[in-house]
Amino acid sequence: MERQALYFTGPRQVEVHREPLPSPADGQVLVKTTMSAISPGTELLVYRGQAPADLARDATIAALAGDFSFPLRYGYAAVGQVVELGPAVAPTWKGRLVFAFQPHASHFLATPDELLGVPAGVSPEDAVFFPNLETAVTLLLDGQPLLGEQVAIFGQGIVGLLLTALISRWPLTSLVTLDLYPRRRLLSEDLGAHVSLDPSAPEAMARLAAALQGSGPCPGADLCYEISGNPAALDQAIAATGFSGRVIIGSWYGVKRADLNLGGRFHRSRMRLISSQVSSMNPEISGRWDKTRRYHATWEMLAQVQPARFITHRFPMAQAAQAYELLDRHPEDVVQVILTY
């Protein structure tokens, strides 16, 4: 049997290879992929050659073993159907709709413990957003928003929009989002942001400061999220955060460096800069939260948010190079791209 598999072969070079695929071994199943989602953050760093080549891809996911040196297979949002069982696999797995943290490919082999069954009532189009919504849930757990707080979110790509959809359910004094592209700002306001600003506009920081005054005595954001992928936005987030506030940094900058102004107000601000990444749990809550509990919360939120509405483009696997070129050159037109099989 053969499959189609996507390879990053160099900066801005994507190829689809045909390669043999053995039958499932003991304890394995064969999954036929229905669709997979392209991560417009992490995958664009890989596509552009901006991921550190010697960094491990993800030590917690077997399918992502290895580093970021070319050529490599990457991707972590696949939805498909179990079509064949290896020996010693329960027959109940046959035909199940599943999600997997797998690179882009038409078929893949996995053990059942590497698969998540898609719950009844969740469509494949919603399920393919599982890793991005899990990231948004992690950002919430790390930021721990409180009643009446003033929150700013830098970046309204797909993770930013999903975070906005979740955090807008809190009784906040103000929720301000920022993004370069009008399409995303409109979506953000539809999801519950009180206002969404263009961070490149000359008056953006003044408008942000005014929106974060709220009704309390402490100006500035209580909680800022930086998830734009732009290192310059981190300096803006620090400037927007009030005394003893929290800045949650969910962006991965790869080899890009952040130039921060830490010589002024920051020195006396007692604010906290907190890194957030979905591959681990916040140690402060690990006594009651683990990945299984976070998975359950993510499925519940997927059913409520129904993020399939954010799919703007679908490309067949054979046109994957065009999909990445679109994301790279015209991000203003794109929210979420998926590959179909």
Number of C-alpha atoms within 10 A of each C-alpha: 8 12 16 20 20 22 21 23 16 16 15 16 16 22 17 18 14 13 11 10 14 12 14 18 16 12 15 20 24 23 28 22 25 20 26 32 26 26 22 21 18 18 19 19 22 23 23 15 21 17 22 17 15 10 12 13 19 13 12 10 13 13 21 20 14 15 17 21 18 16 15 17 21 25 20 23 23 32 30 25 19 23 16 18 25 17 12 10 17 11 11 8 17 16 14 15 24 25 27 27 22 25 23 28 27 23 24 24 22 19 16 18 9 16 18 16 15 21 13 8 8 16 15 19 20 22 31 30 31 26 22 22 29 24 22 26 23 23 26 17 17 22 19 10 20 14 9 15 19 29 29 29 26 28 26 26 26 25 27 28 28 27 26 25 23 19 21 19 10 13 14 17 18 21 26 25 29 26 22 20 18 14 14 25 23 14 18 28 20 13 19 19 24 16 19 25 23 19 20 12 10 9 11 14 18 11 15 22 18 12 21 26 16 18 11 11 7 14 18 24 32 24 26 30 31 29 27 26 22 17 18 14 24 26 16 17 22 26 19 23 27 24 17 16 21 25 28 24 23 23 23 20 19 16 12 14 10 13 11 14 14 12 8 9 13 17 10 11 14 13 18 16 15 13 15 25 17 16 12 12 17 17 10 10 11 11 8 7 14 14 14 9 10 17 17 12 14 23 20 13 19 22 16 12 16 16 22 16 11 19 17 12 14 17 16 13 22 17 15 21 17 14 20 21 16 16 21 17 9 10 15 15 15 20 21 22 21 23 23 19 17
